[in-house]
Amino acid sequence: MFESLQDRLEGVFKKIRGHARLDETNVQEALREVRLALLEADVNFKVVKAFTERVRERALGQDVLKSLTPGQMVVKIVHEEVLALLGGEAQTLDFRQKPLIVMMTGLQGSGKTTTTSKLALWLRRHHKRKPYLVPADVYRPAAIDQLHKLASQLDFPAHPSTTGQNPVDICREAVEEAARQGCDVVILDTAGRLHIDEPLMEELKAIKAAVNPHEILFVADAMTGQDAVTVAGSFNERLDITGVVLTKMDGDARGGAALSIKEVTGKPIKFVGMGEKASDLEIFHPDRAASRILGMGDILSLIEKAQEEFDATEAAEMERKLRQAQFTLDDFRTQMRRVKKLGSLESILKMIPGMGKITKQLGEVQMPEKEMARLEAIIGSMTKNERLEPKIINDSRKRRIAKGSGVQVGDVTALLKNFEQMRMMMQRMMGGGKMPKMPSMPG
Ligand code: GDP
């Protein structure tokens, strides 16, 4: 996930290596590019500012070693500072506790329930612990079912929570029940919302007060970048979390969340989710991640990519997908998230070659925040296959998706219909008639 940042930094280092000595000018120049590279990787701008300031001071300060060339020196300093940003030593859980009570928190769709079962499996495999899984999201029946299903697949006992119960009572009773069943870890899968809201925070605080968890993990979707960082900050303020789990690190997130969250919250990333399978959870190793980012092993003549170029590649890919009707709900969601950051859908469509004239025909395409959140929730309740191939979504899948996202079946149908229409329209407008191949179309 750090590939493009790595490419950029490599370019910067290659340039500075050519200088015989470090002075204000060439350090400034290198740092300007480091700054751009970090911003492009979606690192929080305050973090970037503090980071480059620290590197500048050190590079120009006393600790420049005579034995190193200026280039090596800058690489060394940047490496150390990146490591500090990522959190230094790897950290996991406090295993002295028995039973160990872990409270999972985070927004809906972040991967909380999946991570609950992954963590249980990890604890059994690596520490021979006996976890007890506790669904405590009483607002979405699907959430309880989901955890019960995962628990039974992996053969873990799970608390028989029901939607009628109070989540605080569930958690309190579950801790007692876990002890009765001889379990030495209790993992509480608390409720999530689409956004931070006050009643949720109050509920989580009440659960914390009732069961005194040893760990409060905030689960964040790495793909949401700076949003994840902001939300982590709020959860930490209210709950004093003990660590972060960054999920979907197997995706193409640019790394901004990983590089900002420790600096912003002061809390370490403890685990990373590397896929959808139960075994796809790993301890986060800041040193390995830092080395990967600065992957200096082979100094290929990688050309630094200018920001414009980066955008152009991405836009070209999007254009290709639109033309070939391969634009999926996944892409749609990515674009939607970007809209949230940049303003209007129009401004994004304009970045795609050939789309300028189309946006004129579409007029101002503005989507209200709430509607976007709803669409995101619906798409978030789909499986990867469903997002890539919406044709497979039959009535029973629709019912499941509706249940999972708290909407009516009709809403799911409407989204799919609108998406298909949009896709066809875009394809027609882009002159995609040359390639009418639609693999999912029967016949
Ligand atoms: P919750 O609403 O926070 O409980 O989210 P879920 O656990 O239901 O996860 C939402 C979606 O994210 C599901 O489709 C998961 O399979 C997926 N997911 C969770 N963690 C990962 C991960 O590390 N990698 C990938 N690729 N997908 C993940």
Boltz pocket constraint, residues with backbone or C-beta under 6 A from the ligand:
constraints:
  - pocket:
      binder: B
      contacts: [[A, 106], [A, 107], [A, 108], [A, 109], [A, 110], [A, 111], [A, 112], [A, 113], [A, 114], [A, 115], [A, 192], [A, 246], [A, 247], [A, 248], [A, 249], [A, 250], [A, 251], [A, 272], [A, 273], [A, 274], [A, 275], [A, 276], [A, 280], [A, 380], [A, 382], [A, 383], [A, 384]]
      max_distance: 6.0
